[in-house]
Amino acid sequence: MQKIPEYRKIKSVYLEFADLMSGNGAGIDIALLKELYRRNPTARLMLEDFARRGRNRAQTTVDSLVFRLTMENPRVNRSDILGVFHELEKIGCGNFIVGRKGHPSRFQWAVGLSSVGKTAIGEEVALEPVSEEERGRIVREAELETYVFPLRLNLKVKVDLPIDLSSAEASRLAEFIKTLPLDRNSSD
């Protein structure tokens, strides 16, 4: 009765082959995804983080992921994360986009990042394309420009504003900032 472990191995290979042949994953090489998870510690951290996410995102910025993962593991570094994103691109999970003109480097997902993470760790989930609602969020985010304002000698403030900001909107924003409790010592 020693055939049970062999049966499990055959079943595992069959399931991975069936995933590839059935089109599950929208062209994603599931076997390579699982191999990446097994062999790369940074990929393991990233994919486990993605699997825990409650909502899929259409894109993930490198900066936000670096911040998120270094809270868990200070040894994670940006170059390792970039390497994993390039591998995820080769596997078919999406496209890595290098940041230009103030836009951050990011990974645009072809399928939901949560389902990619769950598939990598061995859960059986459908890999579905990113929803149109999430794609719309990317368009809205792309219509913003990041401005850096030196507020103090050692403090710069970043503000994301629409690229077509009107004078009326700028005035409203200025009035809003005036209402913030900036000087607690004043009698105003």
Helices and strands as residue ranges (DSSP letters): H 3-22, H 30-39, H 41-52, E 59-61, H 62-72, H 78-91, E 94-97, E 106-109, H 113-120, H 132-142, E 144-152, E 155-162, H 167-178
